[in-house]
Amino acid sequence: MPGRTNPPALTPAEALGASTTEVGRPRLAGLDGLRFLAAMAVLAYHYFAVNHEAWGERTTDSFPNLQPVLAYGSFGVQLFFVISGFVILLSAWGRDVRAFTASRVGRLFPAYWLSIALVLVLLLAVAPGSKDVGLSDTAANLTMVQRAFGVHDLEPVYWTLWAELRFYVLIGVLLALGMTRNRLIAFAAVWPVVASIAVRSGNETLATVLVGSDAPLFAGGMILYLLLRERRSVVLWLVLGLNVALAGLMSGRSQSLRIEGSTTLSVEPQSYWLAILACFALVVAVTLTPLSRLSWKWLTVAGALTYPLYLLHSSWGQWLITKLHPHLPTAMTFAVVTAVMLLAAYLAHRFVERPLGPRLKRAVARDLGRLGALVRGEWRVGRQAAGRQVAAAHAPEPEPSTSR
């Protein structure tokens, strides 16, 4: 209904019959499976499509037939972004800014800091000299906003986290203003258009703030979440169509340029349009069709491994390829390296994310609460002081004393 400002009584979990990890927050196993699929697609892209010499010669020469196919694994990133738009809105709904911020910090940083530590081990101890890394670069990377300061990423995959963080900030602003259905729809319709105009006009500052060409992917994911509640809403389907079109026009093209830069392959418009359409179609399939009721436990396990696998697979995986490929066939090398990366992802999840994530989340929520109380207290004190000053300024002058 147009005037509704609160979530409907029927939660998405109840509507879907899905399991929940928090009250009113469904665990869609199909989305976990898609996230894992996206991570594996990116892994294959980095191992077989990106030009490097881990296989003994340039990838173009090693896999001339395989490279053009696996280059499309790069669009796993676009799939991640659509899923993120859906999941982050699901996570933010009904929360305040403090709870949302604490949730995101606790989710992102433990595995991220581990990945930085491990890549430093690789670059400084295991394979020194393979890449320059300094104290300033490392310190900036620990913040996850190094790109804001013009500092290069220690791992090439970190660029996507910069896009995610900017999206989270925009969601935080929405939460601060009051997240309602109508505001979400207006935001998801206007934001990607303005972001696309900023990109096409060359306004780099505005494009950076608005997440540039990837804004339609996040916005489209948000609309898909709203469609859980109102599947027959013509407005929502129109806004979704707008974002799919903008995603193909903007994000599809920008990703094709990234592929060309890392592989020298040229991706035709019809190909990247199909890739973008596939990203949205897959998310629609596991959220708005009977596939949303999938409850296979292994999908949830796979989803838990996705983030650490994504962070850890690139540099260490290529180094392992250089060590194993001279002694093993290509298929066996890939199988062993992938198995090692999955094991590393499991260990990171089990011994870093699970114990440290909740602790960091609670600590951030507690400190943000204290900071908020301090700010509110100072604001009240300042307001009271200002009130006393105003009262004093309007008080009548005392009668002068006269001597007789």
Salt bridges, closest charged atoms under 4 A:
GLU22 OE1 - ARG25 NE 3.42
GLU22 OE1 - ARG95 NH2 2.84
ASP32 OD2 - ARG27 NE 2.92
ASP32 OD1 - ARG35 NH1 3.47
ASP137 OD2 - HIS152 ND1 3.47
ASP153 OD2 - ARG147 NE 2.80
GLU230 OE2 - ARG181 NE 2.59
GLU353 OE2 - ARG107 NH1 2.84
GLU353 OE1 - HIS349 ND1 3.08
ASP367 OD1 - ARG366 NE 3.73
ASP367 OD1 - ARG370 NH1 3.74
